[in-house]
């Protein structure tokens, strides 16, 4: 048992004892007085009733204490509903209302506020934002709605009706938030919403709302996808992995005029022939804990069925978490030793893996087995730069941000700096999505080793 749990039990017991002492004293006084005054006439049932009264009192006091602790309605910091109470409340709302909307409001810079101004001011921001949200919605004649603090700077709101009724309200709220400050502290707010047309299960709705929020933050329009319920999507993905049903396409990457290697693009195929793209299924796979199984399945299928030319290197995206998994690591080495196929692993992750010595050992062992290692999204996420600096890798690939004609010119000095750094460490550079002669010329002028794009090679 953890120390906080032990201390909480001690606190509950002491509180129950303090609450019970007056009651126990009254019971003892009553029983004692009755015994003194009526000792000769008391019946045996009196002793039984007295013992029962004492036991029931003890039970009742402890029950009240523990029940009071188990049901906590208000979050201490934000003064909104706690996550547990809110989720229970929303589940009842979803059960009773066929049309229901969830709105997510997030303080995007709460972590920065805590670092710059201290946690106390961060807590103050949370409370002020909750009050500001309530005030704004009240001005839109929206009152008596459930709102809870679910994590970090995220607040979840439940409203009756479909999201079409609240789209404009959310957009205006996010626009108005640009003027919102707590004292001198700037607060950045974003939002997202979903409704029961997507799903009537709370967990699926919350996952969807965070995805919607990310889309709103980036202001990128995603391609229209077939409407598939979350339950059905999970079943389709699990079935596709079990049956190893995938579609593989490749694109050529060139070094000068010569073919250097091919990148493999993987999609899952459903039983009715539909194609699921990685951006749609990877989050679900991770949530289901199937990341290692998926990456193993992809590697085994590519090596056994799809890679025909043993002299051409094929690059595939692999989750670094899978790569650091002993089962995947061992199987990859064994498989490639048996097949003599040439493989490159493309790695990318948002969070830095601090055990770099272990990571180096894994990568070096894979490299001895003939596997090439590439780090993706250089210049966009800090982990790629740290891995370029600290790990023994073969190739770094620039983020697609730099592939546009205006961006590659504006950031030329940055790109050239990364190319120089890579060359000094004996690492090759790689850029993709090159779609015009002008961008191709600039990339060649900067001595980027590998160049990729539909302009150079159509997908096969």
C-alpha angles and dihedrals in degrees: 000000000000120000094246090055092049092049092047091054090049090050093049092049093049091047091050090049092051092048092045100049096079091047093047090047092052092048092048091046092049094047093045093050091048091049093050096046100038105023096132096047101043118119123221089248089069091067092049092049091048092052091047091049091053094047093047090049092052092047093046094050094048091045092054092048096049094041090051091054094045094055111056113168106176128057109233095223107037097027089226126115118298115247095251094049092044093051092050090047093049093048089058090046092051090049092053099039124056091192112052135146132206120204123196119203116185135189098220097191099043092116091053090047091053091050097045102036104021134255092278091061089043089057089048089053091051092054094044093049091051090051091046092052091050091047093049094048090047088056086057090052092254109135141157095030127150114253126174141177104238102173143332107337095340124119123185122206129191121209132175114244135039125304092251086075093056105035093096092044092055094046092050091046092054091047092049091048090070086077095046120111136164102219103308093335115113112221122202114204131187133171149191138187142200136176144204092278085078096043139325093219113099098218093053092046092053092050090050094048093055090051090050090051092053089051091051091049093053094041090219121141112226122216114268110262131196111266107253122170115240092245092052092045091054091049092049092050094047091048092048091052093046092050092038090232107169140147118219128198127175137206127199122242117202136210102201104313094333127094107247103178143316130254117220121220114202128203130172120238122214123217092258091053100260119144121230116201123218094247087061102044107029095077090050091049091052092047091052091049093241098123096112093044091050095048091046092049091051093049094046093047094047094049096044101038118008108041106076103162111067091192095062121079115230118203121209134179113246128181109245087221090060091045090056090049111104094221094053093041094053094043093049092053092046094047096049092045089056097045106037089217116150114238136179121198116214110205131193132160136165098217121061116242103224099196091082095160091060091044091051091051092052094047094046091050090051091048090054086056089057099261117139119218124216127182115212135210098030110181095026107063123037095225091067091056092047091049091048087054099043112026132071101242136153106218140017122202123206120234114261088246088083095051096079116097096241094043097050090053096043092049098038095122091051093050093046089050091054091045091052092047091049093048092050088056092046093251124139122229126226134189127185139192093050103165107165142045091243094057090042091055093050092048091052092047089056090052095239104174103215126036126190136180146118087260088067102033131010118225111268 
